[in-house]
Amino acid sequence: MRWLRPLAVTALCASIAACTTSPTGRSQLLLLSDGELNEMGRQAFSQYQQELPSAGQASQRYVQCIADAIVAELPAEQRQLDWQIRVFESEQPNAFALPGGYMGVNTGMLDIATTQDQLASVIGHEIGHVLANHANERASTESATSLGLSVISSTSGMQSAGGQQLMGVLGMGAQYGIVLPFSRAHESEADVIGLDLMAQSGFDPRDSVTLWENMQAATGGGAPPEWMSTHPGQGQRIQGLQGNMDQALALYEQARSNGRTPNCPRP
């Protein structure tokens, strides 16, 4: 039963030193090592690049420019991740993040995010997932409550049964859904983190709201597309962004006054 899951995690947190807090102060259960997850992310990202069609170089440079501007403002320890981002040819307006700093953006998202600031909100959101260790938290919670802790001890090899099972939990299988959807709490948290990240990099955080207005228009105000089925509703996301906008605007004004004026030409 769903209500048993947080109780199990709470009990486990009380018994082992595996609990920490997210960048927003939320309690998390993290059982896997960063090195193990980052290697999984690297291998999955390599597989995607081999099997998914890449977009043209102009799109790659555009997205890379925005990602570089955001990563440049991260603390030194976080900048040390192997941050990589690629654009894949797909009409689906989607983006994903993997442990270790590996990210992808579909060309369909470039049709929704019509300005560099709107796309910065997407990339900031994906970076937020990485910084908040959402993949580790998801895998740890699933392992603790349904897969069993034996999975954690058996994942030293990617080809082991445990390793393959955990890869499935992380959504890193060969299915082109890319990454299984994070929880609504993770998505909302990544929205808040991404809002601040884009603002401190000199991207206008108000365009994050415009992005979701564009998304609403693209879906005709009806049900969200299947890949967003477990995400917060578009109206809910807009409300969450607006509720955190004052702080983001303060960061934005400070960034602009400090000369952070990113200019990434759209292809």
Residue pairs with C-beta under 8 A, 6 or more apart in sequence:
4 145
5 141
5 145
8 144
8 145
9 29
9 141
9 144
9 145
12 18
12 29
12 144
13 19
13 27
13 29
18 29
18 30
18 31
18 140
19 27
19 28
19 29
19 30
20 27
20 28
20 30
20 133
21 27
21 28
22 28
22 132
22 133
22 137
22 189
23 128
23 131
23 132
23 189
23 193
24 132
24 189
24 192
24 193
26 185
26 189
28 132
28 133
28 137
29 137
29 140
29 141
29 144
30 133
30 136
30 137
30 140
31 136
31 139
31 140
31 143
31 144
31 149
31 152
32 136
32 139
32 140
32 152
32 155
34 99
34 136
36 155
36 156
37 99
37 100
37 135
37 136
37 139
37 170
38 81
38 82
38 99
38 100
38 101
39 100
39 158
40 98
40 99
40 158
40 166
40 167
40 170
40 172
41 98
41 99
41 100
41 101
41 102
41 135
41 172
42 82
42 100
42 102
43 158
44 98
44 102
44 167
44 170
44 172
45 84
45 86
45 98
45 100
45 102
45 104
47 174
48 86
48 88
48 104
48 178
49 86
51 174
52 88
52 89
52 90
52 104
52 176
53 88
53 89
53 90
54 60
54 86
54 87
54 88
54 89
55 87
55 88
55 89
55 107
56 267
58 267
59 87
59 107
59 110
59 267
60 86
60 87
61 267
62 110
62 116
62 119
62 264
62 265
62 266
62 267
63 85
63 86
63 87
63 105
63 119
63 123
64 85
65 116
65 262
65 264
65 265
66 116
66 119
66 120
66 123
66 203
66 262
66 264
67 83
67 85
67 103
67 123
67 127
69 120
69 201
69 202
69 203
69 260
69 262
69 264
70 120
70 123
70 124
70 127
70 197
70 198
70 201
70 203
71 79
71 83
71 127
72 79
72 201
73 197
73 200
73 201
73 255
73 260
74 127
74 131
74 197
78 131
81 100
81 101
81 130
82 100
82 101
82 102
83 101
83 103
84 101
84 102
84 103
85 102
85 103
85 104
85 105
85 123
86 103
86 104
86 105
87 104
87 105
87 106
87 107
87 110
88 104
88 105
88 106
88 107
89 106
89 107
90 106
90 107
90 108
91 106
91 107
91 108
92 106
92 108
92 225
92 227
93 106
93 108
93 109
93 111
93 112
93 215
93 218
93 225
94 106
94 108
94 109
94 178
94 227
95 103
95 104
95 105
95 106
95 109
95 122
95 123
95 125
95 126
96 103
96 104
96 126
96 178
96 179
97 103
97 126
97 127
97 129
97 130
97 135
97 179
98 130
98 135
98 172
98 179
99 130
99 133
99 135
99 136
99 170
100 130
101 127
101 130
103 123
103 126
103 127
103 130
104 178
105 119
105 122
105 123
109 119
109 122
110 119
111 218
112 118
112 211
112 214
112 215
112 218
113 119
113 121
113 122
113 211
113 214
114 214
115 207
115 210
115 266
116 203
116 262
116 263
116 264
116 266
117 198
117 203
117 204
117 206
117 207
118 207
118 208
118 210
118 211
118 214
120 198
120 201
120 203
120 207
120 262
121 194
121 195
121 198
121 203
121 205
121 207
121 208
121 211
122 194
122 211
123 194
123 198
124 193
124 194
124 195
124 196
124 197
124 198
124 201
124 203
125 190
125 191
125 193
125 194
126 190
126 194
127 193
127 194
127 197
128 189
128 190
128 191
128 192
128 193
128 194
128 197
129 135
129 182
129 186
129 190
131 193
132 186
132 189
132 190
132 193
134 182
134 186
134 189
134 190
135 170
135 179
137 186
138 169
138 170
138 182
138 183
138 186
139 166
139 169
139 170
140 152
142 169
143 149
143 151
143 152
143 166
143 169
147 165
147 166
147 169
150 162
151 162
151 165
151 166
152 162
152 166
153 162
154 160
154 161
154 162
154 163
155 162
155 163
155 166
156 163
157 163
158 164
158 167
167 173
169 180
170 179
170 180
171 177
171 178
171 179
171 180
171 181
172 179
177 227
181 187
181 227
181 228
181 229
181 230
181 231
182 190
182 230
183 230
184 230
184 231
184 232
187 231
187 232
187 237
188 232
188 236
188 237
188 240
191 208
191 237
191 240
191 241
192 240
192 244
194 208
195 205
195 208
195 241
195 244
195 245
195 248
196 205
196 244
196 247
196 248
196 251
198 205
198 208
198 248
199 205
199 248
199 249
199 251
199 252
199 255
200 251
200 252
200 254
200 255
200 260
201 255
201 260
201 262
202 252
202 255
202 256
202 260
202 261
202 262
203 252
203 262
204 252
205 241
205 245
205 248
205 249
205 251
205 252
206 245
206 249
208 241
209 238
209 241
209 242
209 245
212 234
212 237
212 238
212 241
213 238
215 234
216 234
216 235
219 225
219 234
224 231
224 233
224 234
231 237
232 240
